């Protein structure tokens, strides 16, 4: 019998130690996918909103717990973002990568 695995993230997966904890987790996994939903509004005068282009990626954050670094894939953490790379996603919720 083959084991069955539920796919919860596609793309790169990076681990970050965050302080203060995010949603109770000291370590988070950031899954960066090579696509993102993007929408811009073009005003009648030609202005684009938002003016800057989004990153062509999407980032989802998951909690990581225990010595085995078990990823809790049951829910995405607050701050997960379409159209933002990992650094911009973490910066938007108050974290700086050092």
SEGULUM-541002 format. One record per residue (C-alpha): residue number from 1; residue in three letters; chain; x, y, z. Coordinates in nm, 4 decimals, decimal comma. Example, Ala and Ser with C-alpha at 12.3 -4.5 7.8 and 13.67 -1.06 7.14 Angstrom:
<site><num>1</num><residuo>ALA</residuo><cadena>A</cadena><c1>1,2300</c1><c2>-0,4500</c2><c3>0,7800</c3></site>
<site><num>2</num><residuo>SER</residuo><cadena>A</cadena><c1>1,3670</c1><c2>-0,1060</c2><c3>0,7140</c3></site>
***
This chain:
<site><num>1</num><residuo>UNK</residuo><cadena>A</cadena><c1>0,0000</c1><c2>0,0000</c2><c3>0,0000</c3></site>
<site><num>2</num><residuo>UNK</residuo><cadena>A</cadena><c1>0,1398</c1><c2>0,3400</c2><c3>-0,0966</c3></site>
<site><num>3</num><residuo>UNK</residuo><cadena>A</cadena><c1>0,1295</c1><c2>0,6228</c2><c3>0,1565</c3></site>
<site><num>4</num><residuo>UNK</residuo><cadena>A</cadena><c1>-0,0926</c1><c2>0,9147</c2><c3>0,0655</c3></site>
<site><num>5</num><residuo>UNK</residuo><cadena>A</cadena><c1>0,0431</c1><c2>1,2657</c2><c3>0,1076</c3></site>
<site><num>6</num><residuo>UNK</residuo><cadena>A</cadena><c1>-0,1677</c1><c2>1,5796</c2><c3>0,0910</c3></site>
<site><num>7</num><residuo>UNK</residuo><cadena>A</cadena><c1>0,0004</c1><c2>1,8501</c2><c3>-0,1170</c3></site>
<site><num>8</num><residuo>UNK</residuo><cadena>A</cadena><c1>-0,0331</c1><c2>2,1839</c2><c3>0,0603</c3></site>
<site><num>9</num><residuo>UNK</residuo><cadena>A</cadena><c1>0,2337</c1><c2>2,3975</c2><c3>-0,1061</c3></site>
<site><num>10</num><residuo>UNK</residuo><cadena>A</cadena><c1>0,3997</c1><c2>2,4130</c2><c3>-0,4449</c3></site>
<site><num>11</num><residuo>UNK</residuo><cadena>A</cadena><c1>0,7306</c1><c2>2,5926</c2><c3>-0,5016</c3></site>
<site><num>12</num><residuo>UNK</residuo><cadena>A</cadena><c1>1,0177</c1><c2>2,6839</c2><c3>-0,2733</c3></site>
<site><num>13</num><residuo>UNK</residuo><cadena>A</cadena><c1>0,9814</c1><c2>2,6396</c2><c3>0,1033</c3></site>
<site><num>14</num><residuo>UNK</residuo><cadena>A</cadena><c1>1,1969</c1><c2>2,8435</c2><c3>0,3417</c3></site>
<site><num>15</num><residuo>UNK</residuo><cadena>A</cadena><c1>1,2022</c1><c2>2,8444</c2><c3>0,7238</c3></site>
<site><num>16</num><residuo>UNK</residuo><cadena>A</cadena><c1>1,2287</c1><c2>3,1680</c2><c3>0,9240</c3></site>
<site><num>17</num><residuo>UNK</residuo><cadena>A</cadena><c1>1,2710</c1><c2>3,2268</c2><c3>1,2991</c3></site>
<site><num>18</num><residuo>UNK</residuo><cadena>A</cadena><c1>1,0430</c1><c2>3,5191</c2><c3>1,3838</c3></site>
<site><num>19</num><residuo>UNK</residuo><cadena>A</cadena><c1>1,0440</c1><c2>3,7441</c2><c3>1,6883</c3></site>
<site><num>20</num><residuo>UNK</residuo><cadena>A</cadena><c1>0,7921</c1><c2>3,8228</c2><c3>1,8205</c3></site>
<site><num>21</num><residuo>UNK</residuo><cadena>A</cadena><c1>0,6099</c1><c2>3,4984</c2><c3>1,7382</c3></site>
<site><num>22</num><residuo>UNK</residuo><cadena>A</cadena><c1>0,3617</c1><c2>3,5060</c2><c3>1,4511</c3></site>
<site><num>23</num><residuo>UNK</residuo><cadena>A</cadena><c1>0,0241</c1><c2>3,3660</c2><c3>1,5562</c3></site>
<site><num>24</num><residuo>UNK</residuo><cadena>A</cadena><c1>0,2017</c1><c2>3,1711</c2><c3>1,8342</c3></site>
<site><num>25</num><residuo>UNK</residuo><cadena>A</cadena><c1>0,4781</c1><c2>3,0263</c2><c3>1,6130</c3></site>
<site><num>26</num><residuo>UNK</residuo><cadena>A</cadena><c1>0,8491</c1><c2>3,1066</c2><c3>1,6605</c3></site>
<site><num>27</num><residuo>UNK</residuo><cadena>A</cadena><c1>0,9333</c1><c2>2,9406</c2><c3>1,3274</c3></site>
<site><num>28</num><residuo>UNK</residuo><cadena>A</cadena><c1>0,7327</c1><c2>2,9887</c2><c3>1,0087</c3></site>
<site><num>29</num><residuo>UNK</residuo><cadena>A</cadena><c1>0,7576</c1><c2>2,8205</c2><c3>0,6705</c3></site>
<site><num>30</num><residuo>UNK</residuo><cadena>A</cadena><c1>0,7245</c1><c2>3,0479</c2><c3>0,3692</c3></site>
<site><num>31</num><residuo>UNK</residuo><cadena>A</cadena><c1>0,6075</c1><c2>2,8809</c2><c3>0,0498</c3></site>
<site><num>32</num><residuo>UNK</residuo><cadena>A</cadena><c1>0,6835</c1><c2>3,0937</c2><c3>-0,2533</c3></site>
<site><num>33</num><residuo>UNK</residuo><cadena>A</cadena><c1>0,4965</c1><c2>3,0017</c2><c3>-0,5695</c3></site>
<site><num>34</num><residuo>UNK</residuo><cadena>A</cadena><c1>0,5969</c1><c2>3,1242</c2><c3>-0,9127</c3></site>
<site><num>35</num><residuo>UNK</residuo><cadena>A</cadena><c1>0,2612</c1><c2>3,2798</c2><c3>-0,9928</c3></site>
<site><num>36</num><residuo>UNK</residuo><cadena>A</cadena><c1>0,0324</c1><c2>3,5361</c2><c3>-0,8375</c3></site>
<site><num>37</num><residuo>UNK</residuo><cadena>A</cadena><c1>-0,3075</c1><c2>3,6854</c2><c3>-0,8938</c3></site>
<site><num>38</num><residuo>UNK</residuo><cadena>A</cadena><c1>-0,2689</c1><c2>4,0445</c2><c3>-1,0048</c3></site>
<site><num>39</num><residuo>UNK</residuo><cadena>A</cadena><c1>-0,5116</c1><c2>4,3195</c2><c3>-1,0816</c3></site>
<site><num>40</num><residuo>UNK</residuo><cadena>A</cadena><c1>-0,4593</c1><c2>4,6825</c2><c3>-1,1716</c3></site>
<site><num>41</num><residuo>UNK</residuo><cadena>A</cadena><c1>-0,7119</c1><c2>4,9559</c2><c3>-1,2247</c3></site>
<site><num>42</num><residuo>UNK</residuo><cadena>A</cadena><c1>-0,6539</c1><c2>5,1841</c2><c3>-1,5233</c3></site>
<site><num>43</num><residuo>UNK</residuo><cadena>A</cadena><c1>-0,8179</c1><c2>5,5233</c2><c3>-1,4683</c3></site>
<site><num>44</num><residuo>UNK</residuo><cadena>A</cadena><c1>-0,9592</c1><c2>5,7216</c2><c3>-1,7638</c3></site>
<site><num>45</num><residuo>UNK</residuo><cadena>A</cadena><c1>-0,6556</c1><c2>5,9542</c2><c3>-1,7380</c3></site>
<site><num>46</num><residuo>UNK</residuo><cadena>A</cadena><c1>-0,4195</c1><c2>5,6567</c2><c3>-1,7843</c3></site>
<site><num>47</num><residuo>UNK</residuo><cadena>A</cadena><c1>-0,3003</c1><c2>5,6211</c2><c3>-1,4235</c3></site>
<site><num>48</num><residuo>UNK</residuo><cadena>A</cadena><c1>-0,2507</c1><c2>5,2659</c2><c3>-1,2960</c3></site>
<site><num>49</num><residuo>UNK</residuo><cadena>A</cadena><c1>-0,3483</c1><c2>5,1647</c2><c3>-0,9459</c3></site>
<site><num>50</num><residuo>UNK</residuo><cadena>A</cadena><c1>-0,1458</c1><c2>5,0275</c2><c3>-0,7740</c3></site>
<site><num>51</num><residuo>UNK</residuo><cadena>A</cadena><c1>0,1320</c1><c2>5,2150</c2><c3>-0,9579</c3></site>
<site><num>52</num><residuo>UNK</residuo><cadena>A</cadena><c1>0,4151</c1><c2>4,9719</c2><c3>-0,8828</c3></site>
<site><num>53</num><residuo>UNK</residuo><cadena>A</cadena><c1>0,4099</c1><c2>4,6265</c2><c3>-1,0354</c3></site>
<site><num>54</num><residuo>UNK</residuo><cadena>A</cadena><c1>0,3551</c1><c2>4,3385</c2><c3>-0,7970</c3></site>
<site><num>55</num><residuo>UNK</residuo><cadena>A</cadena><c1>0,6116</c1><c2>4,0630</c2><c3>-0,7626</c3></site>
<site><num>56</num><residuo>UNK</residuo><cadena>A</cadena><c1>0,5345</c1><c2>3,7751</c2><c3>-1,0015</c3></site>
<site><num>57</num><residuo>UNK</residuo><cadena>A</cadena><c1>0,5117</c1><c2>3,5348</c2><c3>-0,7077</c3></site>
<site><num>58</num><residuo>UNK</residuo><cadena>A</cadena><c1>0,2781</c1><c2>3,4441</c2><c3>-0,4244</c3></site>
<site><num>59</num><residuo>UNK</residuo><cadena>A</cadena><c1>0,3850</c1><c2>3,3708</c2><c3>-0,0656</c3></site>
<site><num>60</num><residuo>UNK</residuo><cadena>A</cadena><c1>0,1982</c1><c2>3,1563</c2><c3>0,1865</c3></site>
<site><num>61</num><residuo>UNK</residuo><cadena>A</cadena><c1>0,3052</c1><c2>3,1348</c2><c3>0,5518</c3></site>
<site><num>62</num><residuo>UNK</residuo><cadena>A</cadena><c1>0,2573</c1><c2>2,8262</c2><c3>0,7708</c3></site>
<site><num>63</num><residuo>UNK</residuo><cadena>A</cadena><c1>0,3419</c1><c2>2,7600</c2><c3>1,1351</c3></site>
<site><num>64</num><residuo>UNK</residuo><cadena>A</cadena><c1>0,6249</c1><c2>2,5208</c2><c3>1,2247</c3></site>
<site><num>65</num><residuo>UNK</residuo><cadena>A</cadena><c1>0,6439</c1><c2>2,3441</c2><c3>1,5621</c3></site>
<site><num>66</num><residuo>UNK</residuo><cadena>A</cadena><c1>0,8511</c1><c2>2,0916</c2><c3>1,7540</c3></site>
<site><num>67</num><residuo>UNK</residuo><cadena>A</cadena><c1>1,2038</c1><c2>1,9581</c2><c3>1,7246</c3></site>
<site><num>68</num><residuo>UNK</residuo><cadena>A</cadena><c1>1,1024</c1><c2>1,7754</c2><c3>1,4074</c3></site>
<site><num>69</num><residuo>UNK</residuo><cadena>A</cadena><c1>0,9986</c1><c2>2,1073</c2><c3>1,2513</c3></site>
<site><num>70</num><residuo>UNK</residuo><cadena>A</cadena><c1>0,6497</c1><c2>1,9827</c2><c3>1,1725</c3></site>
<site><num>71</num><residuo>UNK</residuo><cadena>A</cadena><c1>0,4704</c1><c2>2,2204</c2><c3>0,9360</c3></site>
<site><num>72</num><residuo>UNK</residuo><cadena>A</cadena><c1>0,1085</c1><c2>2,2927</c2><c3>1,0290</c3></site>
<site><num>73</num><residuo>UNK</residuo><cadena>A</cadena><c1>-0,0515</c1><c2>2,2961</c2><c3>0,6853</c3></site>
<site><num>74</num><residuo>UNK</residuo><cadena>A</cadena><c1>-0,4084</c1><c2>2,3109</c2><c3>0,8170</c3></site>
<site><num>75</num><residuo>UNK</residuo><cadena>A</cadena><c1>-0,4220</c1><c2>2,6892</c2><c3>0,7809</c3></site>
<site><num>76</num><residuo>UNK</residuo><cadena>A</cadena><c1>-0,2273</c1><c2>2,9694</c2><c3>0,6205</c3></site>
<site><num>77</num><residuo>UNK</residuo><cadena>A</cadena><c1>-0,1032</c1><c2>3,2241</c2><c3>0,8713</c3></site>
<site><num>78</num><residuo>UNK</residuo><cadena>A</cadena><c1>-0,2162</c1><c2>3,5863</c2><c3>0,8623</c3></site>
<site><num>79</num><residuo>UNK</residuo><cadena>A</cadena><c1>0,0039</c1><c2>3,7870</c2><c3>0,6278</c3></site>
<site><num>80</num><residuo>UNK</residuo><cadena>A</cadena><c1>0,0140</c1><c2>3,5335</c2><c3>0,3439</c3></site>
<site><num>81</num><residuo>UNK</residuo><cadena>A</cadena><c1>0,0049</c1><c2>3,7383</c2><c3>0,0253</c3></site>
<site><num>82</num><residuo>UNK</residuo><cadena>A</cadena><c1>-0,0528</c1><c2>3,7076</c2><c3>-0,3477</c3></site>
<site><num>83</num><residuo>UNK</residuo><cadena>A</cadena><c1>0,1839</c1><c2>3,9231</c2><c3>-0,5488</c3></site>
<site><num>84</num><residuo>UNK</residuo><cadena>A</cadena><c1>0,4569</c1><c2>3,9550</c2><c3>-0,2865</c3></site>
<site><num>85</num><residuo>UNK</residuo><cadena>A</cadena><c1>0,7888</c1><c2>3,7780</c2><c3>-0,2443</c3></site>
<site><num>86</num><residuo>UNK</residuo><cadena>A</cadena><c1>0,8907</c1><c2>3,6461</c2><c3>0,0986</c3></site>
<site><num>87</num><residuo>UNK</residuo><cadena>A</cadena><c1>1,0790</c1><c2>3,9609</c2><c3>0,2053</c3></site>
<site><num>88</num><residuo>UNK</residuo><cadena>A</cadena><c1>0,7883</c1><c2>4,1909</c2><c3>0,1111</c3></site>
<site><num>89</num><residuo>UNK</residuo><cadena>A</cadena><c1>0,5338</c1><c2>3,9570</c2><c3>0,2715</c3></site>
<site><num>90</num><residuo>UNK</residuo><cadena>A</cadena><c1>0,7219</c1><c2>3,9519</c2><c3>0,6025</c3></site>
<site><num>91</num><residuo>UNK</residuo><cadena>A</cadena><c1>0,7914</c1><c2>4,3276</c2><c3>0,5862</c3></site>
<site><num>92</num><residuo>UNK</residuo><cadena>A</cadena><c1>0,4200</c1><c2>4,3987</c2><c3>0,5365</c3></site>
<site><num>93</num><residuo>UNK</residuo><cadena>A</cadena><c1>0,3466</c1><c2>4,2355</c2><c3>0,8740</c3></site>
<site><num>94</num><residuo>UNK</residuo><cadena>A</cadena><c1>0,6359</c1><c2>4,4023</c2><c3>1,0569</c3></site>
<site><num>95</num><residuo>UNK</residuo><cadena>A</cadena><c1>0,9321</c1><c2>4,1638</c2><c3>1,0184</c3></site>
<site><num>96</num><residuo>UNK</residuo><cadena>A</cadena><c1>1,2770</c1><c2>4,2295</c2><c3>0,8712</c3></site>
<site><num>97</num><residuo>UNK</residuo><cadena>A</cadena><c1>1,4953</c1><c2>3,9495</c2><c3>0,7319</c3></site>
<site><num>98</num><residuo>UNK</residuo><cadena>A</cadena><c1>1,8479</c1><c2>3,9744</c2><c3>0,8762</c3></site>
***
